[in-house]
Amino acid sequence: MAFTLSAPRRLGSRRKPSLVSDINVTPMVDVMLVLLVIFMVTAPLLTVGVPVDLPKTKASVMNEKDEPLTVTVNAQGELFLQETPIDLAVLVPRLVAITGSNPEARIYVRGDKGISYGRVMEVMGAINSAGFTKVALISELPKAGPPQPLKEKPRK
């Protein structure tokens, strides 16, 4: 609490020194800005729930506005909707309930690179048979490095 002192009181004067009861908000604003930056940096790290070793690709990054549903198949072949474990028999009715029977809802399938191609296609086939048309596979972008030159085959 801050206060100011006025001139010395005279004898017989009943005036008290006036107190300034303002709160200094500068430290609070500084702390809030630091917290804002911390949350902005950590928020994207919290979106990936199930750890999967994704295959690498050279495809470009897709920029889209709304968040899609993510179905994940981990290395053991277990199925997850977002971060919740789920059976294949329950997956399609749950997707229909979540999307409100919207066939245009985007669904991303993340498959571990060690899992068999057949298991991932089984999941994608079940989703597609339910009428969802925007089903895509997610892969990891390769680490940035110098471009590798293409090797030419010798001509005959």
Backbone torsions as a table, in degrees:
resi	resn	phi	psi	omega
1	MET	NA	137.1	-178.9
2	ALA	-108.6	149.8	175.1
3	PHE	-149.1	159.5	179.0
4	THR	-117.0	148.9	177.6
5	LEU	-102.2	134.2	177.6
6	SER	-94.3	-172.7	179.1
7	ALA	-61.8	155.2	-178.9
8	PRO	-57.5	142.6	-178.6
9	ARG	-71.1	144.1	175.7
10	ARG	-90.7	156.7	177.2
11	LEU	-62.8	130.5	178.3
12	GLY	90.2	-8.9	179.3
13	SER	-84.5	134.6	-178.9
14	ARG	-102.4	12.1	-178.9
15	ARG	-80.4	129.2	179.4
16	LYS	-95.2	155.6	177.1
17	PRO	-64.7	139.9	-179.0
18	SER	-80.0	136.9	179.4
19	LEU	-99.3	140.4	174.9
20	VAL	-102.6	115.1	-176.2
21	SER	-108.1	48.5	176.4
22	ASP	-89.6	144.1	176.9
23	ILE	-96.4	133.2	177.9
24	ASN	-79.6	109.7	-174.9
25	VAL	-93.3	-4.0	-178.3
26	THR	-59.7	-46.6	177.5
27	PRO	-63.4	-34.7	179.2
28	MET	-66.7	-40.7	178.0
29	VAL	-64.2	-41.0	177.8
30	ASP	-60.1	-45.6	179.5
31	VAL	-63.9	-42.6	-179.3
32	MET	-64.6	-38.2	177.8
33	LEU	-66.9	-38.7	176.3
34	VAL	-63.8	-43.4	177.5
35	LEU	-63.2	-39.1	178.0
36	LEU	-60.5	-45.3	178.7
37	VAL	-63.2	-42.1	179.7
38	ILE	-61.7	-45.6	179.7
39	PHE	-67.2	-34.9	178.4
40	MET	-66.8	-34.5	-179.8
41	VAL	-76.7	-39.7	-175.3
42	THR	-84.8	-19.2	-177.6
43	ALA	-59.3	-45.9	178.8
44	PRO	-64.6	-25.7	-179.4
45	LEU	-73.6	-19.3	-176.7
46	LEU	-88.0	-5.3	-174.8
47	THR	-78.3	-29.2	-179.3
48	VAL	-86.1	120.0	-174.6
49	GLY	-99.3	-55.3	-174.5
50	VAL	-92.7	124.3	-179.4
51	PRO	-71.9	123.6	-178.4
52	VAL	-137.1	139.3	176.0
53	ASP	-89.5	95.3	-174.9
54	LEU	-76.9	147.7	175.0
55	PRO	-70.6	156.4	-179.0
56	LYS	-92.4	149.0	178.4
57	THR	-149.8	167.6	178.2
58	LYS	-107.3	15.0	179.6
59	ALA	-68.4	154.9	-179.5
60	SER	-79.3	161.9	-179.2
61	VAL	-77.7	138.2	178.2
62	MET	-92.2	130.4	177.7
63	ASN	-107.4	110.8	-179.7
64	GLU	-133.8	153.7	-173.1
65	LYS	-76.2	-56.5	-173.5
66	ASP	-92.1	154.4	-175.0
67	GLU	-77.6	125.7	178.3
68	PRO	-82.6	166.8	172.4
69	LEU	-80.8	144.2	-178.6
70	THR	-121.2	126.4	174.6
71	VAL	-110.8	128.2	-175.0
72	THR	-119.9	136.6	172.0
73	VAL	-115.6	113.6	-176.6
74	ASN	-84.9	-176.0	-174.9
75	ALA	-64.1	-24.4	178.8
76	GLN	-88.7	-0.6	-179.7
77	GLY	85.9	7.8	179.4
78	GLU	-77.3	147.8	-174.8
79	LEU	-107.2	138.3	179.8
80	PHE	-132.8	136.4	170.5
81	LEU	-104.5	114.3	-167.6
82	GLN	57.9	-106.9	178.8
83	GLU	-117.1	6.5	-174.9
84	THR	-98.1	126.5	176.0
85	PRO	-63.8	141.9	-176.0
86	ILE	-152.1	151.3	175.5
87	ASP	-87.8	154.9	-179.4
88	LEU	-62.9	-34.2	-179.6
89	ALA	-66.3	-27.5	-177.1
90	VAL	-95.9	-14.5	-174.2
91	LEU	-60.1	-52.4	-175.2
92	VAL	-63.3	-49.0	177.3
93	PRO	-60.0	-34.8	178.7
94	ARG	-68.0	-40.8	177.8
95	LEU	-63.9	-40.8	178.3
96	VAL	-63.0	-41.1	-179.6
97	ALA	-67.8	-40.6	-178.0
98	ILE	-68.9	-43.1	-176.0
99	THR	-85.0	-8.6	-177.7
100	GLY	69.2	37.6	-179.3
101	SER	59.3	33.5	178.7
102	ASN	-90.2	107.0	-178.3
103	PRO	-70.3	-12.6	180.0
104	GLU	-89.9	1.9	179.7
105	ALA	-66.1	137.3	179.4
106	ARG	-83.8	131.1	179.2
107	ILE	-129.1	124.5	178.6
108	TYR	-103.8	135.3	177.3
109	VAL	-109.3	121.7	177.2
110	ARG	-107.9	118.6	179.5
111	GLY	-120.4	133.4	177.3
112	ASP	-61.2	142.4	-177.2
113	LYS	-68.8	-15.9	179.0
114	GLY	-87.4	-11.0	-178.4
115	ILE	-81.0	153.9	-177.6
116	SER	-70.4	147.2	179.4
117	TYR	-59.4	-35.3	-178.6
118	GLY	-63.1	-38.5	-179.9
119	ARG	-66.2	-42.7	178.5
120	VAL	-64.9	-41.2	179.6
121	MET	-69.2	-31.2	175.2
122	GLU	-62.3	-43.3	178.8
123	VAL	-66.7	-46.0	180.0
124	MET	-64.2	-37.6	178.6
125	GLY	-65.0	-40.2	178.3
126	ALA	-64.3	-40.6	179.4
127	ILE	-67.5	-43.2	-179.4
128	ASN	-67.2	-36.8	179.9
129	SER	-67.8	-18.6	177.2
130	ALA	-81.2	-3.4	177.0
131	GLY	102.1	0.5	178.4
132	PHE	-77.0	126.6	-174.9
133	THR	-101.9	-19.6	-177.9
134	LYS	-105.1	72.5	178.9
135	VAL	-110.1	128.0	-176.7
136	ALA	-134.1	154.0	175.2
137	LEU	-93.7	142.0	177.9
138	ILE	-103.2	137.1	176.1
139	SER	-134.6	168.1	-179.4
140	GLU	-96.3	136.8	177.0
141	LEU	-71.7	144.2	178.5
142	PRO	-68.0	155.5	178.1
143	LYS	-67.5	141.6	-177.9
144	ALA	-66.2	135.5	178.9
145	GLY	-161.4	179.1	179.2
146	PRO	-66.6	141.6	179.5
147	PRO	-64.9	139.7	-179.8
148	GLN	-88.9	128.1	179.1
149	PRO	-70.6	146.3	177.0
150	LEU	-76.7	139.1	178.4
151	LYS	-91.9	131.0	-179.5
152	GLU	-88.5	146.2	175.7
153	LYS	-83.4	143.2	178.2
154	PRO	-66.0	138.5	179.8
155	ARG	-85.4	148.4	-179.6
156	LYS	-98.7	NA	NA
